[in-house]
Amino acid sequence: MKNTMKIFTVFTFLLITSFMIAQNDNRGFEIAQESEMADNGWNSSEMELMMTLKNKSGQETIRKLRGIMIEVENDGDKSLVVFDNPTDVKGTASLVYTHKTGSDDQWLYLPALKRIKRISSRNKSGPFMGSEFAFEDMASQEIEKYEHKFIEASKANDEECYLVERYPVDKKSGYKRQQVWFNKGNYRIEKIDYYDRKDQLIKTLTYSGYKSYKDKFWRADKMVMVNHRTGKETVIEYLFHRLDIGLTDNDFSQNSLKNVK
Amino acid sequence: MLNRNWLLVSIFFTLPFISYGQDKVGKIKFEGFGYIGADFRYFPQSGAYADQKKAYFSSVFKPHFFFENNTKKHQVNFTAFARIDQFDTERTHWDIRDLYWQSSFKNWEISAGVKTVTWGKTESVNIVDIINQYDFLEGRSLEHKLGQPLLQLVNSSSLFTTELYLMTYARELRFPGPLGRLTPGFKVEYTDVIFEEKNGKYKPDLAIRLSKYINDIDIAVSHFYGTNRIPVFTNNPQMKLVPLYNQINQTAIEFQWLVYDFAFKVEAIHQLNKRKNIQAFTIGVEYNYYLLNGKEVKVLTEYTYDERGRELITGFNNDVFLGMVLNFNDIQSTSLNVGAIYDVDYHTTILSFKGNRRIGDSWKLAAIFNGILNPGKEDFYYRIRKDSYLELSLLKYY
């Protein structure tokens, strides 16, 4: 019995690895994995950010949000985001349980109706608060959600990088592929080019103002998403970012959605 | 409405926190926000009753205050609501929607005070929603509710969320007055109100609700024991219409299942009161679709059957609802809602349209049309048959 189990385990392992090799270019996957591993262990975090929406003529609209996140062992992160501005949606909050495989779980709290709504997370290509970020750009970037392919060593933000192409596994994704520049030294992401379903370059996201937290975790102060098709731009600036702050699962219950004001 | 002392109590409650917040010790949080606005309603038809007008201006004010201590374990929430109507002195009203202290410890949470709580999953009506009384003075959309004094205990575990409620001071349903519209036309004798229990509105109510999600399914079971929120009207010997509030035992279930871009929803209740047993349910399907340009389309249909039939003043006795929502997902959060409710028994059709758009950063403009077509004589809507209206509302958020 024990032997059968062993053979079965080895066989399954071989099957899975060969499958992964077939699906993923090994080196691309390894780089993405390094990047994920380098960012393991921050436990929970808290942030406040400002989103500036710019249209073609340079008019600006400001949005403010706050959020908390927690790492989940063997699964995707959980996150809770609450809107402070515009004032008419103040207190609106979103809770997402990201999963490595399958669709994410998502709830929305509508303060005017005092109601928690479970919503479908399948439509991930829609814009986040009228910005140039789609819901899937804001979501936790689990490596299982992509197939990876190493392209070349390349420079981005004046940093030596690995350029890796990744293909979303989810057919509902708005993208055919993304080109991601991973920093050679610390595996943080410097830049992402987004290609739509017709394989046209539509958006570029650039990270800047990286800071090291707890001497280990790199977090960008600023993210700029440029839409090449519309000429619109969204800038995310972090007003503060704190890591390893001792949050627990209780802070991410459906009920807690009502309490983060 | 609540008596004036409530306002004084609330001010007394919040004042110390105002000075507290300015100290900025640790991470104490004190915030004030809300909206103030103006509404214009135009009724193209003359009213069914004398003294009713065609055009009404009103102003509205909804302030919130929120306080949280530095450990984030205690909070105080305050939400008030006030409307001043140009003609209808009974629609001119104010209420405390929320004024509660809340404390959390691990996965427990306790709230004490006045609170607004919503149960339910469906969109056209939530028959399971029973903690709060409707605010019919605001309209018949069932969205506006009066604050309920209560003690609430919530436990969130990995198995399920448990809510326990102890309530007193059952709030009474009020209708617009004779100078207003959307009024049933009869004079309701509020002073003769009958509560089945000798302690009247002070008789304590109890409720429990368990909720849980399993993969793509959300489910909740609840039980309420106490004073029914929806009154029935009795004719007494003097031929006056008097609201009667029964004591009830009501068990309810809520169910929602997400399947691809569809959401299937069910709400059902079983109610026992002295006179009879009542069964009611709502079933519905919602379909979500994103257009390539990021706009979101939602199409939904629901059906409600309620044994209370014509005595049910919410109107949802045997009704089919069809609705569509278009969210532009733009910077102004533009949205359009179109809906139709058809009463299978009385053939009344209610049409509704609502368009919403933010102007600048803090103004919100809404245009609403509400049409009542072909109301059957038996239907409650027959009493407001002339009250189709157009509404423009402009709110300033701060």
Interface residues (C-beta under 8 A of the other chain):
Chain A: L53 T61 I62 N85 P86 T87 D88 V89 K90 D105 L113 K114 R115 R118 S120 R122 N123 S125 G126 P127 G130 D249 N250 S253 Q254 N255 S256 N259 K261
Chain B: K29 E31 F33 Y35 F66 E68 Q75 N77 Q102 S104 K106 N107 E109 T116 V117 T118 G120 E143 V154 S156 S158 T161 S211 Y213 D218 Q256 L258 Y260 D261 A263 N288 Y289 Y290 G294 E296 N329 D330 I331 Q332 S333 R358 D361 S362 K364 L395 Y397 Y398
